[in-house]
Amino acid sequence: SAVISQKPSRDICQRGTSLTIQCQVDSQVTMMFWYRQQPGQSLTLIATANQGSEATYESGFVIDKFPISRPNLTFSTLTVSNMSPEDSSIYLCSVEVLERGIYEQYFGPGTRLTVT
Amino acid sequence: GNSVTQMEGPVTLSEEAFLTINCTYTATGYPSLFWYVQYPGEGLQLLLKATKADDKGSNKGFEATYRKETTSFHLEKGSVQVSDSAVYFCALRGNDYKLSFGAGTTVTVRA
Protein backbone atom coordinates (compact mmCIF):
# COMPACT_ATOMS: atom_id res chain seq x y z
CA SER A 1 0.00 0.00 0.00
CA ALA A 2 0.94 3.66 0.12
CA VAL A 3 0.25 6.52 2.49
CA ILE A 4 -0.56 9.79 0.76
CA SER A 5 -0.89 13.25 2.22
CA GLN A 6 -2.24 16.38 0.58
CA LYS A 7 -1.92 20.04 1.42
CA PRO A 8 -3.99 22.04 1.95
CA SER A 9 -6.89 19.92 3.16
CA ARG A 10 -9.29 22.70 2.24
CA ASP A 11 -9.25 26.28 1.06
CA ILE A 12 -11.57 29.10 0.13
CA CYS A 13 -10.23 31.18 -2.74
CA GLN A 14 -11.23 34.25 -4.64
CA ARG A 15 -12.24 34.14 -8.27
CA GLY A 16 -9.29 34.75 -10.61
CA THR A 17 -6.60 33.52 -8.23
CA SER A 18 -4.60 30.28 -8.34
CA LEU A 19 -4.08 27.51 -5.82
CA THR A 20 -1.33 24.91 -5.76
CA ILE A 21 -2.12 21.56 -4.16
CA GLN A 22 0.69 19.33 -2.95
CA CYS A 23 0.70 15.55 -2.88
CA GLN A 24 3.31 13.60 -0.93
CA VAL A 25 3.72 9.80 -0.94
CA ASP A 26 5.59 7.72 1.62
CA SER A 27 7.31 5.59 -1.03
CA GLN A 28 8.66 5.98 -4.55
CA VAL A 29 6.03 5.47 -7.22
CA THR A 30 6.05 5.78 -10.97
CA MET A 31 2.44 6.61 -11.67
CA MET A 32 0.62 9.47 -9.98
CA PHE A 33 -2.82 10.74 -10.91
CA TRP A 34 -4.93 13.80 -10.24
CA TYR A 35 -8.72 13.60 -10.05
CA ARG A 36 -11.56 16.04 -9.58
CA GLN A 37 -14.71 15.16 -7.69
CA GLN A 38 -17.45 17.72 -8.09
CA PRO A 39 -20.09 17.92 -5.36
CA GLY A 40 -22.12 14.71 -5.19
CA GLN A 41 -20.39 13.30 -8.26
CA SER A 42 -17.99 10.54 -9.13
CA LEU A 43 -14.28 11.00 -9.86
CA THR A 44 -12.99 12.42 -13.11
CA LEU A 45 -9.36 11.91 -14.09
CA ILE A 46 -7.60 15.21 -14.81
CA ALA A 47 -4.14 13.97 -15.74
CA THR A 48 -1.48 11.35 -15.24
CA ALA A 49 1.88 12.52 -13.92
CA ASN A 50 4.98 10.43 -14.43
CA GLN A 51 8.32 11.56 -13.08
CA GLY A 52 10.60 12.93 -15.74
CA SER A 53 7.97 13.53 -18.38
CA GLU A 54 5.17 15.94 -19.15
CA ALA A 55 1.82 15.18 -17.60
CA THR A 56 -0.79 13.59 -19.85
CA TYR A 57 -4.15 15.36 -19.71
CA GLU A 58 -7.58 13.89 -20.26
CA SER A 59 -10.09 15.32 -22.66
CA GLY A 60 -11.51 18.56 -21.31
CA PHE A 61 -8.48 19.44 -19.18
CA VAL A 62 -5.58 21.60 -20.36
CA ILE A 63 -2.15 22.38 -19.03
CA ASP A 64 -2.74 26.13 -18.89
CA LYS A 65 -5.61 25.64 -16.47
CA PHE A 66 -4.17 22.72 -14.47
CA PRO A 67 -0.37 22.79 -14.62
CA ILE A 68 1.24 19.81 -12.91
CA SER A 69 4.74 19.26 -11.64
CA ARG A 70 6.35 15.94 -10.80
CA PRO A 71 9.88 16.70 -9.64
CA ASN A 72 10.61 13.30 -8.07
CA LEU A 73 9.12 9.88 -7.34
CA THR A 74 7.37 10.90 -4.10
CA PHE A 75 5.90 14.32 -4.83
CA SER A 76 3.60 16.14 -7.23
CA THR A 77 1.70 19.40 -7.38
CA LEU A 78 -1.47 20.44 -9.18
CA THR A 79 -2.24 24.11 -9.71
CA VAL A 80 -5.77 25.29 -10.36
CA SER A 81 -5.30 28.54 -12.28
CA ASN A 82 -7.52 31.55 -12.77
CA MET A 83 -10.21 29.96 -10.65
CA SER A 84 -13.94 30.37 -11.11
CA PRO A 85 -16.81 29.07 -8.95
CA GLU A 86 -17.10 26.10 -11.35
CA ASP A 87 -13.72 24.89 -10.07
CA SER A 88 -15.18 24.29 -6.62
CA SER A 89 -14.53 20.59 -6.11
CA ILE A 90 -12.53 18.06 -4.18
CA TYR A 91 -9.17 17.41 -5.83
CA LEU A 92 -7.56 14.06 -5.11
CA CYS A 93 -4.21 12.63 -5.97
CA SER A 94 -3.59 8.92 -6.23
CA VAL A 95 -0.71 6.57 -6.87
CA GLU A 96 -0.52 3.18 -8.47
CA VAL A 97 1.28 0.44 -6.60
CA LEU A 98 1.96 -3.14 -7.60
CA GLU A 99 0.74 -5.31 -4.70
CA ARG A 100 1.32 -9.07 -5.03
CA GLY A 101 0.97 -8.90 -8.79
CA ILE A 102 -2.07 -6.59 -8.78
CA TYR A 103 -1.98 -2.93 -9.74
CA GLU A 104 -3.87 -0.92 -7.12
CA GLN A 105 -4.53 2.78 -6.78
CA TYR A 106 -4.40 4.49 -3.42
CA PHE A 107 -5.86 7.91 -2.82
CA GLY A 108 -4.98 10.89 -0.73
CA PRO A 109 -7.53 12.51 1.61
CA GLY A 110 -8.37 15.19 -0.94
CA THR A 111 -8.31 18.98 -1.04
CA ARG A 112 -11.70 20.62 -0.75
CA LEU A 113 -11.68 23.83 -2.78
CA THR A 114 -14.35 26.49 -2.66
CA VAL A 115 -14.12 29.41 -5.07
CA THR A 116 -16.13 32.53 -4.27
CA GLY B 1 -14.05 2.26 -24.18
CA ASN B 2 -14.27 0.98 -20.63
CA SER B 3 -17.25 1.90 -18.50
CA VAL B 4 -18.89 1.02 -15.20
CA THR B 5 -22.59 1.16 -14.44
CA GLN B 6 -23.50 1.20 -10.80
CA MET B 7 -26.80 1.05 -8.98
CA GLU B 8 -27.68 4.58 -8.01
CA GLY B 9 -28.85 5.46 -4.57
CA PRO B 10 -29.38 6.66 -2.14
CA VAL B 11 -29.86 3.44 -0.24
CA THR B 12 -31.18 3.57 3.31
CA LEU B 13 -31.08 0.48 5.50
CA SER B 14 -31.61 -0.51 9.10
CA GLU B 15 -28.74 -1.91 11.10
CA GLU B 16 -28.15 -5.66 10.52
CA ALA B 17 -29.91 -5.55 7.15
CA PHE B 18 -28.44 -7.15 4.02
CA LEU B 19 -26.80 -4.79 1.54
CA THR B 20 -26.35 -5.33 -2.18
CA ILE B 21 -25.00 -2.73 -4.61
CA ASN B 22 -25.09 -3.77 -8.24
CA CYS B 23 -22.20 -3.05 -10.58
CA THR B 24 -21.79 -4.06 -14.20
CA TYR B 25 -18.99 -3.18 -16.56
CA THR B 26 -18.01 -2.95 -20.20
CA ALA B 27 -14.39 -3.57 -21.10
CA THR B 28 -12.13 -5.27 -23.55
CA GLY B 29 -9.85 -7.99 -22.33
CA TYR B 30 -9.62 -8.90 -18.67
CA PRO B 31 -9.89 -5.85 -16.44
CA SER B 32 -9.23 -5.73 -12.71
CA LEU B 33 -12.26 -4.75 -10.65
CA PHE B 34 -12.39 -2.77 -7.43
CA TRP B 35 -14.75 -1.40 -4.82
CA TYR B 36 -13.76 1.82 -3.09
CA VAL B 37 -15.47 3.41 -0.09
CA GLN B 38 -15.57 7.10 0.78
CA TYR B 39 -16.58 7.98 4.31
CA PRO B 40 -17.94 11.48 4.95
CA GLY B 41 -15.27 14.12 4.53
CA GLU B 42 -12.56 11.64 3.58
CA GLY B 43 -10.75 10.37 0.50
CA LEU B 44 -11.31 7.02 -1.17
CA GLN B 45 -10.24 3.80 0.48
CA LEU B 46 -9.73 0.57 -1.40
CA LEU B 47 -12.28 -1.88 0.00
CA LEU B 48 -11.72 -4.99 -2.08
CA LYS B 49 -10.52 -6.20 -5.45
CA ALA B 50 -10.59 -9.07 -7.93
CA THR B 51 -8.50 -9.66 -11.02
CA LYS B 52 -9.94 -12.66 -12.83
CA ALA B 53 -13.16 -14.54 -13.41
CA ASP B 54 -14.70 -16.15 -10.31
CA ASP B 55 -12.29 -14.38 -7.98
CA LYS B 56 -13.98 -13.26 -4.78
CA GLY B 57 -12.72 -10.13 -3.08
CA SER B 58 -13.54 -9.67 0.59
CA ASN B 59 -12.81 -7.20 3.37
CA LYS B 60 -14.57 -5.94 6.51
CA GLY B 61 -17.48 -8.31 5.93
CA PHE B 62 -18.01 -7.10 2.35
CA GLU B 63 -17.72 -9.45 -0.60
CA ALA B 64 -17.85 -9.20 -4.38
CA THR B 65 -17.36 -11.90 -7.02
CA TYR B 66 -15.94 -11.24 -10.49
CA ARG B 67 -18.57 -12.66 -12.88
CA LYS B 68 -17.29 -12.57 -16.41
CA GLU B 69 -20.35 -14.21 -17.93
CA THR B 70 -22.59 -11.42 -16.61
CA THR B 71 -19.84 -8.72 -16.56
CA SER B 72 -20.76 -7.94 -12.98
CA PHE B 73 -19.07 -7.28 -9.64
CA HIS B 74 -21.89 -6.78 -7.14
CA LEU B 75 -21.00 -5.72 -3.60
CA GLU B 76 -22.68 -7.50 -0.68
CA LYS B 77 -22.64 -7.41 3.09
CA GLY B 78 -24.75 -9.65 5.22
CA SER B 79 -25.29 -7.39 8.23
CA VAL B 80 -24.57 -3.69 7.94
CA GLN B 81 -23.65 -1.35 10.77
CA VAL B 82 -24.12 2.39 11.20
CA SER B 83 -20.38 2.76 10.57
CA ASP B 84 -20.88 1.40 7.03
CA SER B 85 -22.66 4.60 6.05
CA ALA B 86 -20.58 5.95 3.16
CA VAL B 87 -20.42 6.33 -0.60
CA TYR B 88 -19.36 3.20 -2.46
CA PHE B 89 -17.69 3.30 -5.88
CA CYS B 90 -17.23 0.41 -8.28
CA ALA B 91 -14.15 0.80 -10.50
CA LEU B 92 -12.38 -0.96 -13.35
CA ARG B 93 -8.74 -0.91 -14.40
CA GLY B 94 -8.19 -1.71 -18.03
CA ASN B 95 -5.03 -2.23 -19.98
CA ASP B 96 -4.42 1.52 -20.18
CA TYR B 97 -3.83 1.71 -16.35
CA LYS B 98 -6.65 4.20 -15.93
CA LEU B 99 -9.46 3.65 -13.46
CA SER B 100 -13.03 4.03 -14.67
CA PHE B 101 -15.46 4.74 -11.84
CA GLY B 102 -19.14 4.19 -11.45
CA ALA B 103 -21.38 7.04 -10.33
CA GLY B 104 -21.19 6.04 -6.67
CA THR B 105 -23.91 4.79 -4.33
CA THR B 106 -24.67 6.58 -1.08
CA VAL B 107 -25.54 4.15 1.70
CA THR B 108 -27.08 5.29 4.97
CA VAL B 109 -27.54 2.81 7.79
CA ARG B 110 -29.99 3.74 10.56
CA ALA B 111 -29.60 2.49 14.11
Chai-1 contact restraints between the chains, C-beta under 6 A:
chainA,res_idxA,chainB,res_idxB,connection_type,confidence,min_distance_angstrom,max_distance_angstrom,comment,restraint_id
A,S42,B,F101,contact,1.0,0.0,6.0,A-B,restraint_1
A,S42,B,A103,contact,1.0,0.0,6.0,A-B,restraint_2
A,S42,B,G104,contact,1.0,0.0,6.0,A-B,restraint_3
A,L43,B,F101,contact,1.0,0.0,6.0,A-B,restraint_4
A,L92,B,G43,contact,1.0,0.0,6.0,A-B,restraint_5
A,I102,B,T51,contact,1.0,0.0,6.0,A-B,restraint_6
A,Q105,B,L99,contact,1.0,0.0,6.0,A-B,restraint_7
A,F107,B,G43,contact,1.0,0.0,6.0,A-B,restraint_8
A,F107,B,L44,contact,1.0,0.0,6.0,A-B,restraint_9
A,G108,B,G43,contact,1.0,0.0,6.0,A-B,restraint_10
A,P109,B,G43,contact,1.0,0.0,6.0,A-B,restraint_11
A,G110,B,G43,contact,1.0,0.0,6.0,A-B,restraint_12
